[in-house]
């Protein structure tokens, strides 16, 4: 018997994350937003004879249109998260999100991705680094946004006469005599240091005890090895956190089984 499968798609400003799952096994891949998606989808969906439905969150209108066109061509039914659905979910599950009319769909998915009844901080590192805070009572206190590590490099290359390829290395040394390694160090350790200090200020201000601190987003793989050594708080790394929130928004009970 062929299982139904579900394609969850999170469209960001730089990349689209895809997870194809039946909640027993998941396949994850990503593509550049605005790029030709045919090859990515062909590879992801090849030899798949099951019935597939797609569910999308997006902060990029052009990327959303391109993905919907590509899925329509493959006759894959799609549903897109929108503000009305976000409001309905928040009301049903007693989330207090006063800025839900303007909140990005990806950030909403981050906020609802777990049912923890504790003070939560979510760090989502992408084109921008977003730090979100939600209380034990599911009250969204707000967030802090700073440039992502790649945006750091882009700013350096755009605003100085330094030339380079903008490559970040997760194993970069703290100090180097090579310009590109120095830039990589600044982007990675600078991001890590900023995250740690902002979190310390949050915990001091709200007197939070034993918070859960989640780390996600495409750039998190570069930063995660630098955080635990700088902080007394353990970070819970989950590359699929946003996707899990998207699945939960569409009422999939097994959303936590996406791996």
Residue pairs with C-beta under 8 A, 6 or more apart in sequence:
2 49
2 50
2 51
3 22
3 24
3 50
4 22
4 50
4 51
4 52
4 53
5 20
5 21
5 22
5 48
5 50
5 51
5 52
6 20
6 21
6 22
6 23
6 52
6 53
6 54
6 55
6 247
6 252
7 18
7 19
7 20
7 44
7 45
7 52
7 53
7 54
7 55
7 71
7 76
8 18
8 19
8 20
8 21
8 54
8 55
8 56
8 243
8 246
8 247
8 258
9 16
9 17
9 18
9 54
9 55
9 56
9 57
9 58
9 67
10 16
10 17
10 56
10 57
10 58
10 106
10 109
10 242
10 243
10 246
11 33
11 56
11 57
11 58
11 59
11 60
11 63
11 64
11 67
12 33
12 59
12 60
12 63
12 106
12 126
12 127
12 218
13 33
13 59
13 60
13 126
13 127
14 32
14 33
14 126
14 127
14 150
14 218
15 30
15 31
15 32
15 33
15 126
15 218
16 30
16 31
16 32
16 33
16 37
16 63
16 67
17 28
17 30
17 218
17 242
17 243
18 28
18 29
18 30
18 31
18 40
18 44
19 26
19 27
19 28
19 240
19 243
19 258
20 26
20 27
20 44
20 45
20 48
20 52
21 27
21 258
22 50
23 252
23 254
23 257
23 258
24 257
26 240
26 258
26 259
27 44
28 239
28 240
29 40
29 43
29 44
30 218
31 37
31 40
33 60
33 62
33 63
34 60
34 62
34 63
34 66
37 66
37 67
37 70
38 70
41 70
41 71
41 74
45 52
45 74
45 76
52 76
53 76
53 77
53 78
53 79
54 71
54 76
54 77
54 78
54 79
55 78
55 79
55 80
55 81
55 246
55 247
55 250
56 64
56 67
56 68
56 78
56 79
56 80
56 81
56 246
57 80
57 81
57 105
57 106
57 108
57 109
57 242
57 246
57 249
58 64
58 67
58 80
58 81
58 105
59 104
59 105
59 106
64 80
68 78
68 80
71 78
72 78
79 250
81 105
81 108
81 109
81 246
81 249
81 250
82 105
83 100
83 101
85 249
86 97
86 100
86 103
86 105
86 108
86 249
87 100
89 95
89 112
89 249
90 96
90 97
90 100
90 112
93 112
93 138
94 138
95 111
95 112
95 138
95 140
96 137
96 138
96 139
96 140
97 103
97 108
97 111
97 140
98 140
99 140
99 142
100 108
106 124
106 242
107 124
107 130
107 132
107 143
108 245
108 249
109 241
109 242
109 243
109 244
109 245
109 246
109 248
109 249
110 122
110 124
110 130
110 132
110 214
110 216
110 241
110 242
110 245
111 122
111 132
111 134
111 140
111 245
112 245
112 248
112 249
113 122
113 214
113 238
113 241
113 242
113 244
113 245
113 248
113 255
114 120
114 212
114 214
114 241
114 244
114 256
116 212
117 136
118 136
118 210
118 211
118 212
119 133
119 134
119 135
119 136
119 206
119 208
119 209
119 210
119 211
119 212
120 133
120 134
120 135
120 211
120 212
120 213
120 214
121 131
121 132
121 133
121 199
121 202
121 211
121 212
121 213
121 214
122 130
122 131
122 132
122 133
122 134
122 213
122 214
122 216
122 241
123 129
123 130
123 131
123 132
123 195
123 199
123 213
123 214
123 215
123 216
123 217
123 220
123 235
124 130
124 132
124 216
124 217
124 220
124 241
124 242
125 148
125 149
125 191
125 215
125 216
125 217
125 218
125 219
125 220
125 222
125 223
126 148
126 217
126 218
126 219
127 148
127 150
127 151
128 145
128 146
128 147
128 148
128 151
129 145
129 146
129 147
129 148
129 149
129 191
129 194
129 195
129 217
129 219
130 143
130 144
130 145
130 217
131 143
131 144
131 145
131 146
131 195
131 198
131 199
131 202
132 140
132 142
132 143
133 140
133 141
133 142
133 143
133 202
133 206
134 140
134 141
135 141
135 206
141 206
144 198
146 191
146 194
146 198
147 155
148 191
148 217
148 219
149 168
149 187
149 188
149 191
149 219
149 222
149 223
150 166
150 168
150 187
150 219
152 186
152 187
152 190
152 191
153 164
153 166
153 168
153 183
153 184
153 187
154 166
156 162
156 183
157 163
157 164
157 166
162 179
162 183
164 179
164 180
164 183
165 180
167 180
167 184
168 184
168 187
168 188
168 222
169 181
169 184
169 188
170 188
170 221
170 222
170 225
172 181
172 184
172 185
172 188
173 181
173 185
174 185
174 189
175 182
175 185
176 182
176 185
188 222
188 223
188 226
189 226
191 219
191 223
192 223
192 226
192 227
192 230
193 230
195 223
195 227
196 227
196 230
196 231
199 213
199 231
199 233
202 208
203 211
203 233
211 233
212 236
213 233
213 234
213 235
213 236
214 235
214 236
214 237
214 238
214 241
215 223
215 224
215 227
215 235
215 236
215 237
215 238
216 237
216 238
216 239
216 240
216 241
216 242
217 242
220 237
220 239
221 239
224 235
224 237
227 235
228 234
228 235
238 244
240 258
240 259
243 258
244 255
244 256
244 258
245 255
247 254
247 255
247 258
248 255
